[in-house]
């Protein structure tokens, strides 16, 4: 039987919008499985059910039961819940990771951690308050209050992280020297900043951005030849197919033939509420 999930996005308080892309609620009336695209860092809280994630294309990974910190990723990951469930996520920008989490993103890349007290309050306390909230709006108020306090205690924003984020989001960057020029630094400093706040090398970030721009453009528009839609920086469709396998762990055909009940709804709803279909394409105000 096909399970139809509910996917809901809400914006954070205005002062948090350069740190938090959105709050999102994934609720399913029954067992469900889907994928997440490569993404920036996230914090996820289990309200109901038992949510699990998979090591990349291989086997189940140890998943914190109640509150998890997900480092930035450069590949897809499958998640599932074997019963009715609800989880709440906080999407972080690279500046949000740097400001709110404060650890090296490169060391956290493609990894999952217990949240612990990384947001100031203990994870158990945060989860208890979120579970007691009446609805999405109530949970948003709790998260806004928590993160506004955390941001105030952590100090100012790094202007270099802001410039790199804007360059990746607003320009179809093709080469590392171009990204360095847009960020206003030399390539060595760029590499250090990218690893620290973004989790990956500049070259890897540029490739991931290109792939997700194309995926967002294609979506389910299979009435047109894919070579008419893919990013101009791909040499041809075979080049795109190679990247697709690398990032998603499957062929484009397998992806577009899969149900993607969460992913399809998340891309559409995120685009409607936030203004970008995936977290990595988010434009910081």
TARAGI-V919382 format. One record per pair of residues at least 6 apart in sequence whose C-alpha atoms are under 6 Angstrom apart, sorted by the first residue. I is the first residue (numbers start at 1). J is the second residue. Records with the same first field share a line. If there is no record, write none. Layout:
I = J + J
This chain:
5 = 27 + 28
6 = 26 + 27
7 = 25 + 26 + 266
8 = 24 + 25
9 = 23 + 24
10 = 22 + 23
11 = 22
12 = 22
18 = 284
19 = 92 + 93 + 95 + 96
20 = 91 + 92 + 93
21 = 91 + 92
22 = 91
23 = 89 + 90
24 = 88 + 89
25 = 87 + 88
26 = 86 + 87
27 = 85 + 86
28 = 84 + 85
29 = 84
30 = 83 + 84
31 = 81 + 82 + 83
32 = 80 + 81
33 = 79 + 80
34 = 78 + 79 + 260
35 = 77 + 78 + 79
36 = 76 + 77
37 = 76
38 = 73 + 74 + 75 + 76
39 = 72 + 73 + 280
40 = 72
41 = 70 + 71 + 72 + 92
42 = 70 + 90 + 91 + 92
43 = 68 + 69 + 89 + 90
44 = 67 + 68 + 88 + 89
45 = 66 + 67 + 87 + 88
46 = 66 + 87
47 = 86 + 87 + 131
48 = 85 + 86
49 = 84 + 85
50 = 81
51 = 80 + 81
52 = 63 + 79 + 80
53 = 61 + 78 + 79
54 = 60 + 61 + 78
55 = 61
56 = 77
64 = 114
67 = 115
68 = 113 + 114 + 115
69 = 112 + 113 + 115
70 = 112
71 = 108 + 109 + 110 + 111
72 = 109 + 110
73 = 109 + 110
75 = 247 + 248
76 = 247 + 248
94 = 197 + 198
98 = 197
101 = 118
104 = 196
105 = 196 + 197 + 198 + 199
106 = 195 + 196 + 199
109 = 199
116 = 122 + 123
117 = 123
130 = 139
133 = 139
163 = 183
164 = 183
169 = 281 + 283
180 = 186 + 187
191 = 201 + 202
194 = 201
195 = 201
214 = 230 + 231
227 = 237
245 = 251
267 = 277
270 = 277
271 = 277
276 = 282
